[in-house]
Amino acid sequence: MYLSCNHLATNVLQNLLFCIPKAALLHGKSVGFASQNSRFRNAKAQLSFFDKIIFTKQKKNLISDNTI
């Protein structure tokens, strides 16, 4: 009976010691992933914007080079 009670107390303490930091870590990870996804979306939007500018300038240069 003592061994069973001791094992139960050990499990309860382990769960308390593990679950609280685990919840904090998981919250931190989800916040980190959210900010990473936000940065990725911003970079992707900027890339398409710069892509249009770069290719438009290259096309204009190619057209002007061919007319000379």
Backbone atoms as SQL, in Angstrom:
CREATE TABLE atoms (id INTEGER PRIMARY KEY, chain TEXT, resi INTEGER, resn TEXT, atom TEXT, x REAL, y REAL, z REAL);
INSERT INTO atoms VALUES
  (1, 'A', 1, 'MET', 'N', 0.821, -1.191, 0.000),
  (2, 'A', 1, 'MET', 'CA', 0.000, 0.000, 0.000),
  (3, 'A', 1, 'MET', 'C', 0.868, 1.259, 0.000),
  (4, 'A', 2, 'TYR', 'N', 1.934, 1.262, 0.791),
  (5, 'A', 2, 'TYR', 'CA', 2.828, 2.419, 0.854),
  (6, 'A', 2, 'TYR', 'C', 3.495, 2.643, -0.493),
  (7, 'A', 3, 'LEU', 'N', 3.913, 1.556, -1.146),
  (8, 'A', 3, 'LEU', 'CA', 4.586, 1.663, -2.442),
  (9, 'A', 3, 'LEU', 'C', 3.638, 2.231, -3.495),
  (10, 'A', 4, 'SER', 'N', 2.390, 1.803, -3.472),
  (11, 'A', 4, 'SER', 'CA', 1.392, 2.298, -4.420),
  (12, 'A', 4, 'SER', 'C', 1.117, 3.786, -4.199),
  (13, 'A', 5, 'CYS', 'N', 1.014, 4.188, -2.951),
  (14, 'A', 5, 'CYS', 'CA', 0.772, 5.593, -2.620),
  (15, 'A', 5, 'CYS', 'C', 1.974, 6.449, -3.013),
  (16, 'A', 6, 'ASN', 'N', 3.164, 5.925, -2.773),
  (17, 'A', 6, 'ASN', 'CA', 4.386, 6.635, -3.128),
  (18, 'A', 6, 'ASN', 'C', 4.483, 6.803, -4.646),
  (19, 'A', 7, 'HIS', 'N', 4.119, 5.755, -5.376),
  (20, 'A', 7, 'HIS', 'CA', 4.160, 5.811, -6.843),
  (21, 'A', 7, 'HIS', 'C', 3.155, 6.841, -7.364),
  (22, 'A', 8, 'LEU', 'N', 1.975, 6.874, -6.752),
  (23, 'A', 8, 'LEU', 'CA', 0.950, 7.841, -7.145),
  (24, 'A', 8, 'LEU', 'C', 1.415, 9.275, -6.874),
  (25, 'A', 9, 'ALA', 'N', 2.012, 9.484, -5.713),
  (26, 'A', 9, 'ALA', 'CA', 2.516, 10.821, -5.368),
  (27, 'A', 9, 'ALA', 'C', 3.623, 11.236, -6.328),
  (28, 'A', 10, 'THR', 'N', 4.470, 10.287, -6.699),
  (29, 'A', 10, 'THR', 'CA', 5.546, 10.579, -7.647),
  (30, 'A', 10, 'THR', 'C', 4.966, 10.971, -9.002),
  (31, 'A', 11, 'ASN', 'N', 3.950, 10.235, -9.451),
  (32, 'A', 11, 'ASN', 'CA', 3.317, 10.565, -10.735),
  (33, 'A', 11, 'ASN', 'C', 2.668, 11.943, -10.718),
  (34, 'A', 12, 'VAL', 'N', 2.011, 12.261, -9.625),
  (35, 'A', 12, 'VAL', 'CA', 1.361, 13.571, -9.520),
  (36, 'A', 12, 'VAL', 'C', 2.402, 14.681, -9.569),
  (37, 'A', 13, 'LEU', 'N', 3.483, 14.518, -8.826),
  (38, 'A', 13, 'LEU', 'CA', 4.538, 15.541, -8.829),
  (39, 'A', 13, 'LEU', 'C', 5.193, 15.668, -10.197),
  (40, 'A', 14, 'GLN', 'N', 5.439, 14.531, -10.847),
  (41, 'A', 14, 'GLN', 'CA', 6.045, 14.584, -12.182),
  (42, 'A', 14, 'GLN', 'C', 5.131, 15.305, -13.165),
  (43, 'A', 15, 'ASN', 'N', 3.837, 15.016, -13.090),
  (44, 'A', 15, 'ASN', 'CA', 2.895, 15.690, -13.988),
  (45, 'A', 15, 'ASN', 'C', 2.854, 17.185, -13.735),
  (46, 'A', 16, 'LEU', 'N', 2.852, 17.581, -12.478),
  (47, 'A', 16, 'LEU', 'CA', 2.843, 19.010, -12.160),
  (48, 'A', 16, 'LEU', 'C', 4.120, 19.694, -12.630),
  (49, 'A', 17, 'LEU', 'N', 5.241, 19.026, -12.428),
  (50, 'A', 17, 'LEU', 'CA', 6.516, 19.630, -12.817),
  (51, 'A', 17, 'LEU', 'C', 6.686, 19.669, -14.334),
  (52, 'A', 18, 'PHE', 'N', 6.026, 18.762, -15.040),
  (53, 'A', 18, 'PHE', 'CA', 6.193, 18.693, -16.486),
  (54, 'A', 18, 'PHE', 'C', 5.137, 19.511, -17.231),
  (55, 'A', 19, 'CYS', 'N', 3.890, 19.473, -16.773),
  (56, 'A', 19, 'CYS', 'CA', 2.795, 20.090, -17.531),
  (57, 'A', 19, 'CYS', 'C', 2.863, 21.611, -17.547),
  (58, 'A', 20, 'ILE', 'N', 3.266, 22.220, -16.464),
  (59, 'A', 20, 'ILE', 'CA', 3.314, 23.687, -16.430),
  (60, 'A', 20, 'ILE', 'C', 4.379, 24.227, -17.392),
  (61, 'A', 21, 'PRO', 'N', 5.633, 23.722, -17.327),
  (62, 'A', 21, 'PRO', 'CA', 6.604, 24.211, -18.319),
  (63, 'A', 21, 'PRO', 'C', 6.228, 23.822, -19.745),
  (64, 'A', 22, 'LYS', 'N', 5.600, 22.648, -19.911),
  (65, 'A', 22, 'LYS', 'CA', 5.200, 22.205, -21.247),
  (66, 'A', 22, 'LYS', 'C', 4.201, 23.185, -21.852),
  (67, 'A', 23, 'ALA', 'N', 3.226, 23.626, -21.075),
  (68, 'A', 23, 'ALA', 'CA', 2.231, 24.573, -21.581),
  (69, 'A', 23, 'ALA', 'C', 2.893, 25.887, -21.981),
  (70, 'A', 24, 'ALA', 'N', 3.844, 26.335, -21.176),
  (71, 'A', 24, 'ALA', 'CA', 4.546, 27.579, -21.501),
  (72, 'A', 24, 'ALA', 'C', 5.376, 27.423, -22.767),
  (73, 'A', 25, 'LEU', 'N', 6.035, 26.282, -22.909),
  (74, 'A', 25, 'LEU', 'CA', 6.848, 26.052, -24.102),
  (75, 'A', 25, 'LEU', 'C', 5.988, 25.948, -25.351),
  (76, 'A', 26, 'LEU', 'N', 4.875, 25.245, -25.251),
  (77, 'A', 26, 'LEU', 'CA', 4.010, 25.104, -26.417),
  (78, 'A', 26, 'LEU', 'C', 3.433, 26.445, -26.843),
  (79, 'A', 27, 'HIS', 'N', 3.090, 27.289, -25.881),
  (80, 'A', 27, 'HIS', 'CA', 2.599, 28.626, -26.221),
  (81, 'A', 27, 'HIS', 'C', 3.699, 29.413, -26.936),
  (82, 'A', 28, 'GLY', 'N', 4.916, 29.311, -26.427),
  (83, 'A', 28, 'GLY', 'CA', 6.034, 30.005, -27.064),
  (84, 'A', 28, 'GLY', 'C', 6.285, 29.509, -28.477),
  (85, 'A', 29, 'LYS', 'N', 6.152, 28.193, -28.676),
  (86, 'A', 29, 'LYS', 'CA', 6.357, 27.640, -30.011),
  (87, 'A', 29, 'LYS', 'C', 5.281, 28.122, -30.976),
  (88, 'A', 30, 'SER', 'N', 4.040, 28.148, -30.530),
  (89, 'A', 30, 'SER', 'CA', 2.971, 28.577, -31.440),
  (90, 'A', 30, 'SER', 'C', 3.113, 30.057, -31.779),
  (91, 'A', 31, 'VAL', 'N', 3.537, 30.859, -30.814),
  (92, 'A', 31, 'VAL', 'CA', 3.778, 32.276, -31.092),
  (93, 'A', 31, 'VAL', 'C', 4.935, 32.416, -32.076),
  (94, 'A', 32, 'GLY', 'N', 5.979, 31.610, -31.876),
  (95, 'A', 32, 'GLY', 'CA', 7.123, 31.653, -32.792),
  (96, 'A', 32, 'GLY', 'C', 6.743, 31.259, -34.204),
  (97, 'A', 33, 'PHE', 'N', 5.936, 30.210, -34.342),
  (98, 'A', 33, 'PHE', 'CA', 5.509, 29.792, -35.674),
  (99, 'A', 33, 'PHE', 'C', 4.608, 30.834, -36.318),
  (100, 'A', 34, 'ALA', 'N', 3.767, 31.466, -35.527),
  (101, 'A', 34, 'ALA', 'CA', 2.881, 32.498, -36.079),
  (102, 'A', 34, 'ALA', 'C', 3.690, 33.669, -36.610),
  (103, 'A', 35, 'SER', 'N', 4.694, 34.094, -35.866),
  (104, 'A', 35, 'SER', 'CA', 5.503, 35.218, -36.342),
  (105, 'A', 35, 'SER', 'C', 6.351, 34.808, -37.537),
  (106, 'A', 36, 'GLN', 'N', 6.801, 33.558, -37.560),
  (107, 'A', 36, 'GLN', 'CA', 7.572, 33.075, -38.706),
  (108, 'A', 36, 'GLN', 'C', 6.695, 33.046, -39.957),
  (109, 'A', 37, 'ASN', 'N', 5.461, 32.566, -39.825),
  (110, 'A', 37, 'ASN', 'CA', 4.546, 32.543, -40.967),
  (111, 'A', 37, 'ASN', 'C', 4.234, 33.953, -41.442),
  (112, 'A', 38, 'SER', 'N', 4.106, 34.871, -40.508),
  (113, 'A', 38, 'SER', 'CA', 3.836, 36.257, -40.871),
  (114, 'A', 38, 'SER', 'C', 5.010, 36.846, -41.649),
  (115, 'A', 39, 'ARG', 'N', 6.231, 36.587, -41.187),
  (116, 'A', 39, 'ARG', 'CA', 7.411, 37.077, -41.913),
  (117, 'A', 39, 'ARG', 'C', 7.494, 36.452, -43.297),
  (118, 'A', 40, 'PHE', 'N', 7.155, 35.164, -43.402),
  (119, 'A', 40, 'PHE', 'CA', 7.203, 34.489, -44.696),
  (120, 'A', 40, 'PHE', 'C', 6.195, 35.102, -45.664),
  (121, 'A', 41, 'ARG', 'N', 4.974, 35.368, -45.174),
  (122, 'A', 41, 'ARG', 'CA', 3.967, 35.980, -46.045),
  (123, 'A', 41, 'ARG', 'C', 4.408, 37.372, -46.485),
  (124, 'A', 42, 'ASN', 'N', 4.987, 38.141, -45.577),
  (125, 'A', 42, 'ASN', 'CA', 5.451, 39.484, -45.934),
  (126, 'A', 42, 'ASN', 'C', 6.566, 39.413, -46.966),
  (127, 'A', 43, 'ALA', 'N', 7.503, 38.488, -46.768),
  (128, 'A', 43, 'ALA', 'CA', 8.608, 38.349, -47.713),
  (129, 'A', 43, 'ALA', 'C', 8.100, 37.877, -49.064),
  (130, 'A', 44, 'LYS', 'N', 7.137, 36.985, -49.061),
  (131, 'A', 44, 'LYS', 'CA', 6.577, 36.478, -50.314),
  (132, 'A', 44, 'LYS', 'C', 5.870, 37.600, -51.078),
  (133, 'A', 45, 'ALA', 'N', 5.145, 38.440, -50.375),
  (134, 'A', 45, 'ALA', 'CA', 4.462, 39.561, -51.025),
  (135, 'A', 45, 'ALA', 'C', 5.475, 40.542, -51.594),
  (136, 'A', 46, 'GLN', 'N', 6.527, 40.819, -50.851),
  (137, 'A', 46, 'GLN', 'CA', 7.549, 41.739, -51.333),
  (138, 'A', 46, 'GLN', 'C', 8.308, 41.146, -52.505),
  (139, 'A', 47, 'LEU', 'N', 8.524, 39.845, -52.488),
  (140, 'A', 47, 'LEU', 'CA', 9.239, 39.195, -53.582),
  (141, 'A', 47, 'LEU', 'C', 8.460, 39.328, -54.880),
  (142, 'A', 48, 'SER', 'N', 7.165, 39.110, -54.846),
  (143, 'A', 48, 'SER', 'CA', 6.369, 39.238, -56.071),
  (144, 'A', 48, 'SER', 'C', 6.369, 40.685, -56.555),
  (145, 'A', 49, 'PHE', 'N', 6.387, 41.637, -55.630),
  (146, 'A', 49, 'PHE', 'CA', 6.442, 43.050, -56.014),
  (147, 'A', 49, 'PHE', 'C', 7.760, 43.370, -56.704),
  (148, 'A', 50, 'PHE', 'N', 8.881, 42.938, -56.098),
  (149, 'A', 50, 'PHE', 'CA', 10.187, 43.202, -56.692),
  (150, 'A', 50, 'PHE', 'C', 10.389, 42.399, -57.971),
  (151, 'A', 51, 'ASP', 'N', 9.795, 41.230, -58.037),
  (152, 'A', 51, 'ASP', 'CA', 9.896, 40.398, -59.229),
  (153, 'A', 51, 'ASP', 'C', 9.302, 41.130, -60.429),
  (154, 'A', 52, 'LYS', 'N', 8.169, 41.777, -60.232),
  (155, 'A', 52, 'LYS', 'CA', 7.542, 42.528, -61.325),
  (156, 'A', 52, 'LYS', 'C', 8.416, 43.696, -61.752),
  (157, 'A', 53, 'ILE', 'N', 8.994, 44.386, -60.805),
  (158, 'A', 53, 'ILE', 'CA', 9.848, 45.535, -61.126),
  (159, 'A', 53, 'ILE', 'C', 11.082, 45.080, -61.891),
  (160, 'A', 54, 'ILE', 'N', 11.736, 44.032, -61.401),
  (161, 'A', 54, 'ILE', 'CA', 12.976, 43.563, -62.026),
  (162, 'A', 54, 'ILE', 'C', 12.712, 43.074, -63.444),
  (163, 'A', 55, 'PHE', 'N', 11.684, 42.228, -63.620),
  (164, 'A', 55, 'PHE', 'CA', 11.429, 41.690, -64.949),
  (165, 'A', 55, 'PHE', 'C', 10.901, 42.754, -65.898),
  (166, 'A', 56, 'THR', 'N', 10.187, 43.724, -65.398),
  (167, 'A', 56, 'THR', 'CA', 9.727, 44.814, -66.253),
  (168, 'A', 56, 'THR', 'C', 10.914, 45.622, -66.740),
  (169, 'A', 57, 'LYS', 'N', 11.857, 45.916, -65.856),
  (170, 'A', 57, 'LYS', 'CA', 13.044, 46.672, -66.258),
  (171, 'A', 57, 'LYS', 'C', 13.879, 45.880, -67.247),
  (172, 'A', 58, 'GLN', 'N', 14.008, 44.571, -67.040),
  (173, 'A', 58, 'GLN', 'CA', 14.786, 43.756, -67.965),
  (174, 'A', 58, 'GLN', 'C', 14.129, 43.730, -69.339),
  (175, 'A', 59, 'LYS', 'N', 12.818, 43.612, -69.385),
  (176, 'A', 59, 'LYS', 'CA', 12.122, 43.591, -70.669),
  (177, 'A', 59, 'LYS', 'C', 12.294, 44.921, -71.388),
  (178, 'A', 60, 'LYS', 'N', 12.206, 46.017, -70.661),
  (179, 'A', 60, 'LYS', 'CA', 12.393, 47.329, -71.280),
  (180, 'A', 60, 'LYS', 'C', 13.804, 47.454, -71.831),
  (181, 'A', 61, 'ASN', 'N', 14.793, 46.960, -71.088),
  (182, 'A', 61, 'ASN', 'CA', 16.172, 47.020, -71.555),
  (183, 'A', 61, 'ASN', 'C', 16.364, 46.152, -72.784),
  (184, 'A', 62, 'LEU', 'N', 15.752, 44.987, -72.817),
  (185, 'A', 62, 'LEU', 'CA', 15.875, 44.110, -73.977),
  (186, 'A', 62, 'LEU', 'C', 15.230, 44.739, -75.201),
  (187, 'A', 63, 'ILE', 'N', 14.104, 45.379, -75.030),
  (188, 'A', 63, 'ILE', 'CA', 13.429, 46.025, -76.156),
  (189, 'A', 63, 'ILE', 'C', 14.263, 47.184, -76.669),
  (190, 'A', 64, 'SER', 'N', 14.803, 47.985, -75.775),
  (191, 'A', 64, 'SER', 'CA', 15.606, 49.132, -76.206),
  (192, 'A', 64, 'SER', 'C', 16.923, 48.679, -76.820),
  (193, 'A', 65, 'ASP', 'N', 17.497, 47.570, -76.360),
  (194, 'A', 65, 'ASP', 'CA', 18.736, 47.049, -76.939),
  (195, 'A', 65, 'ASP', 'C', 18.496, 46.504, -78.340),
  (196, 'A', 66, 'ASN', 'N', 17.353, 45.904, -78.576),
  (197, 'A', 66, 'ASN', 'CA', 17.052, 45.329, -79.885),
  (198, 'A', 66, 'ASN', 'C', 16.738, 46.397, -80.925),
  (199, 'A', 67, 'THR', 'N', 16.277, 47.550, -80.507),
  (200, 'A', 67, 'THR', 'CA', 15.925, 48.595, -81.467),
  (201, 'A', 67, 'THR', 'C', 17.139, 49.363, -81.939),
  (202, 'A', 68, 'ILE', 'N', 18.240, 49.261, -81.237),
  (203, 'A', 68, 'ILE', 'CA', 19.447, 50.015, -81.615),
  (204, 'A', 68, 'ILE', 'C', 20.158, 49.363, -82.764);
